[in-house]
């Protein structure tokens, strides 16, 4: 039986100085399991709900991930790790926003 992955996704959303009127944000978070242990090498995917634009990264040895220069909008953030069920959360990225979604 696979243990369910608990994703504590801390968001740091920031407006980045860009020429013209292009809006972007960054997204960072910490992935932990149900015991609070960090999860290194987890696959993290951010997919735009409106355009299907998708970016992937992996958590570092401390369990953190980072996406830079994501267009603002609604994203499904999915975490996948061998031995765990995938975890998904929807986040809204807005220019200059700082937020921390509730954990599951």
C-alpha positions as YAML, in Angstrom:
chain: A
units: angstrom
residues:
- id: 1
  name: UNK
  ca: [0.00, 0.00, 0.00]
- id: 2
  name: UNK
  ca: [1.42, 3.34, -0.96]
- id: 3
  name: UNK
  ca: [1.66, 6.14, 1.56]
- id: 4
  name: UNK
  ca: [-0.01, 9.37, 0.55]
- id: 5
  name: UNK
  ca: [2.41, 12.24, -0.04]
- id: 6
  name: UNK
  ca: [1.65, 15.37, 1.90]
- id: 7
  name: UNK
  ca: [2.81, 18.40, -0.01]
- id: 8
  name: UNK
  ca: [3.51, 21.50, 2.00]
- id: 9
  name: UNK
  ca: [3.73, 23.98, -0.77]
- id: 10
  name: UNK
  ca: [4.98, 27.32, 0.41]
- id: 11
  name: UNK
  ca: [4.63, 29.90, -2.25]
- id: 12
  name: UNK
  ca: [6.80, 32.85, -2.88]
- id: 13
  name: UNK
  ca: [5.24, 34.87, -5.63]
- id: 14
  name: UNK
  ca: [7.07, 37.90, -6.83]
- id: 15
  name: UNK
  ca: [6.78, 40.33, -9.64]
- id: 16
  name: UNK
  ca: [9.95, 40.38, -11.70]
- id: 17
  name: UNK
  ca: [11.02, 43.56, -13.47]
- id: 18
  name: UNK
  ca: [10.32, 43.01, -17.14]
- id: 19
  name: UNK
  ca: [10.15, 45.38, -20.10]
- id: 20
  name: UNK
  ca: [6.75, 46.05, -21.70]
- id: 21
  name: UNK
  ca: [3.71, 44.66, -19.89]
- id: 22
  name: UNK
  ca: [4.65, 41.03, -19.44]
- id: 23
  name: UNK
  ca: [3.49, 39.68, -16.10]
- id: 24
  name: UNK
  ca: [5.31, 36.81, -14.45]
- id: 25
  name: UNK
  ca: [5.79, 35.27, -11.04]
- id: 26
  name: UNK
  ca: [8.02, 32.75, -9.33]
- id: 27
  name: UNK
  ca: [6.91, 29.73, -7.36]
- id: 28
  name: UNK
  ca: [8.87, 27.92, -4.68]
- id: 29
  name: UNK
  ca: [7.92, 25.30, -2.15]
- id: 30
  name: UNK
  ca: [8.95, 22.58, 0.29]
- id: 31
  name: UNK
  ca: [7.78, 18.99, -0.16]
- id: 32
  name: UNK
  ca: [7.45, 16.82, 2.95]
- id: 33
  name: UNK
  ca: [5.86, 13.45, 3.68]
- id: 34
  name: UNK
  ca: [3.17, 12.77, 6.30]
- id: 35
  name: UNK
  ca: [5.81, 12.51, 9.07]
- id: 36
  name: UNK
  ca: [7.28, 15.92, 8.17]
- id: 37
  name: UNK
  ca: [10.44, 14.48, 6.57]
- id: 38
  name: UNK
  ca: [11.66, 16.34, 3.49]
- id: 39
  name: UNK
  ca: [11.33, 14.58, 0.13]
- id: 40
  name: UNK
  ca: [14.40, 15.02, -2.10]
- id: 41
  name: UNK
  ca: [14.28, 14.30, -5.87]
- id: 42
  name: UNK
  ca: [10.49, 14.60, -6.12]
- id: 43
  name: UNK
  ca: [9.20, 15.50, -9.58]
- id: 44
  name: UNK
  ca: [7.19, 18.75, -9.43]
- id: 45
  name: UNK
  ca: [5.09, 19.90, -12.38]
- id: 46
  name: UNK
  ca: [3.35, 23.28, -12.76]
- id: 47
  name: UNK
  ca: [0.71, 23.28, -15.53]
- id: 48
  name: UNK
  ca: [-1.31, 26.35, -16.52]
- id: 49
  name: UNK
  ca: [-5.02, 25.60, -16.42]
- id: 50
  name: UNK
  ca: [-5.78, 28.05, -19.26]
- id: 51
  name: UNK
  ca: [-2.94, 27.36, -21.72]
- id: 52
  name: UNK
  ca: [-1.57, 23.93, -20.69]
- id: 53
  name: UNK
  ca: [1.88, 25.57, -20.50]
- id: 54
  name: UNK
  ca: [3.91, 23.17, -18.38]
- id: 55
  name: UNK
  ca: [7.23, 23.29, -16.53]
- id: 56
  name: UNK
  ca: [8.90, 20.53, -14.54]
- id: 57
  name: UNK
  ca: [11.62, 20.50, -11.90]
- id: 58
  name: UNK
  ca: [12.83, 18.31, -9.04]
- id: 59
  name: UNK
  ca: [13.20, 19.03, -5.36]
- id: 60
  name: UNK
  ca: [16.74, 19.45, -4.06]
- id: 61
  name: UNK
  ca: [18.25, 17.45, -1.19]
- id: 62
  name: UNK
  ca: [16.48, 19.72, 1.31]
- id: 63
  name: UNK
  ca: [13.06, 19.13, -0.35]
- id: 64
  name: UNK
  ca: [12.76, 22.56, -2.00]
- id: 65
  name: UNK
  ca: [11.76, 23.35, -5.58]
- id: 66
  name: UNK
  ca: [11.71, 26.60, -7.58]
- id: 67
  name: UNK
  ca: [10.06, 27.82, -10.78]
- id: 68
  name: UNK
  ca: [11.14, 31.22, -12.15]
- id: 69
  name: UNK
  ca: [9.31, 33.41, -14.67]
- id: 70
  name: UNK
  ca: [5.97, 31.63, -14.79]
- id: 71
  name: UNK
  ca: [3.20, 33.58, -16.54]
- id: 72
  name: UNK
  ca: [0.55, 34.69, -14.05]
- id: 73
  name: UNK
  ca: [-2.61, 32.58, -13.86]
- id: 74
  name: UNK
  ca: [-4.04, 29.41, -12.33]
- id: 75
  name: UNK
  ca: [-1.77, 26.35, -12.12]
- id: 76
  name: UNK
  ca: [-2.16, 22.73, -11.13]
- id: 77
  name: UNK
  ca: [0.99, 21.83, -9.18]
- id: 78
  name: UNK
  ca: [1.59, 18.08, -9.07]
- id: 79
  name: UNK
  ca: [4.19, 16.21, -6.99]
- id: 80
  name: UNK
  ca: [5.23, 12.67, -7.91]
- id: 81
  name: UNK
  ca: [7.60, 10.40, -5.99]
- id: 82
  name: UNK
  ca: [8.16, 6.66, -6.30]
- id: 83
  name: UNK
  ca: [6.37, 4.91, -3.43]
- id: 84
  name: UNK
  ca: [3.85, 7.71, -2.88]
- id: 85
  name: UNK
  ca: [0.53, 8.61, -4.46]
- id: 86
  name: UNK
  ca: [0.72, 11.84, -6.50]
- id: 87
  name: UNK
  ca: [-0.38, 15.02, -4.74]
- id: 88
  name: UNK
  ca: [-1.94, 17.95, -6.57]
- id: 89
  name: UNK
  ca: [-2.90, 21.45, -5.58]
- id: 90
  name: UNK
  ca: [-4.23, 24.39, -7.57]
- id: 91
  name: UNK
  ca: [-2.51, 27.74, -7.04]
- id: 92
  name: UNK
  ca: [-3.12, 31.18, -8.49]
- id: 93
  name: UNK
  ca: [-0.06, 33.19, -9.45]
- id: 94
  name: UNK
  ca: [-0.52, 36.94, -9.52]
- id: 95
  name: UNK
  ca: [2.04, 39.64, -10.05]
- id: 96
  name: UNK
  ca: [3.57, 40.78, -6.74]
- id: 97
  name: UNK
  ca: [1.50, 38.31, -4.69]
- id: 98
  name: UNK
  ca: [2.93, 36.46, -1.67]
- id: 99
  name: UNK
  ca: [0.87, 33.50, -0.51]
- id: 100
  name: UNK
  ca: [1.05, 30.21, 1.34]
- id: 101
  name: UNK
  ca: [-1.72, 27.74, 0.49]
- id: 102
  name: UNK
  ca: [-3.10, 25.44, 3.13]
- id: 103
  name: UNK
  ca: [-1.50, 22.01, 3.35]
- id: 104
  name: UNK
  ca: [-3.47, 18.81, 2.81]
...
